[in-house]
Amino acid sequence: MGVHDHIKGFAIPVRRSLTEPILLGGAPRNVTIVNGTIAAALGLGLQLWPVGIGYWLTAHALAVFMARRDEQFLEVLIRHIRHKGYLQC
């Protein structure tokens, strides 16, 4: 039996879209939406256009940098925050 020989009924195709995270502009979708909402609140709501644009550029660049290193960094960060420290001094 070779590597590509499958037993009938025990092999299913796995689509790439099921295994890759959803990215918008190179950053995870949830992070991009939150960054855009905060930048819009700063720019439109508080009428601080330069601050809103600067925040969006900085936050998005940081999110893209983190996503290049680990595409699931947000899930890892959330899991890290939820864990309690056991050996705190």
N, C-alpha and C positions, 0 to 999 in steps of 0.2 A: 504494500500500500504506500503510495507516494504522499508527498506533502499536500498536494492539491486534490487528492482523492477524498471524497466526503461520503459518509454514510447517508443514504437517502433519509431525509427528514431531520437531520441533525446539523444542517448548515443553513444559515440565513444571511442575506446580504445586510451589511451595516452601512448606512449612508453617512457621508462625511458631515452632513449638517447636524447629525445627532451627536457627534463627538467634538465638534469645534464650538467654542463659545461665540456668542453674538457680540460683535464689536461694531462700534460707531466711530469712525475716524480713528481707529486704532486703539480705542479705549473701551472697556466693558460698557454695555448699554446702560445699566443702572447708574454707573458713575457719571456717564455723559449727560444723562437726563437730570440728575441732581445738580451737577455743575452748571448746566444751562439754566436751570430754574433759579439757582442762587444768583448767577450773573444777571439774569433778566430782572430779578427783584432789585438788585443793586442799581442796574442801569435805568430801568423804567420806573420802578416804584420810588426809589430814593433820588432819582435823577442824577446819579453819579456815574456818568457814562465812562470816563476813564478808569474808574475803580472797577466797574463791572467788566469791562473789556480786559483789563489787566488781570483780574481774578480768573476770568474764563481761560485766558491764554496760559496762565501759570498752572491752574488746576488741571487743565486738559493735557498740557505737556507732561506734568507729573504722572497723570493716569496712563498716558501712552508709554512713558518710560517704565512704569511698573508692569504694565501689560506685556511689554516685550520680554521682561524678565520672568514673569509668571502670569499666564492668562487668567488664572483664577485667584489673583491676589486678594480680591475683595472677600471671597468666601473664606479664605485662609485668615484674613484679618478679623472678620466677624467671629470665627471660631476661636481665634486667639483671645479676643476680648472677653468672650463668654467663660473661658476657663479661669478658675480661681488659682491663685498662687498658693501652694501648699507649704513651702519652706521660706516664708517671709520672716525677716529678722525684725 
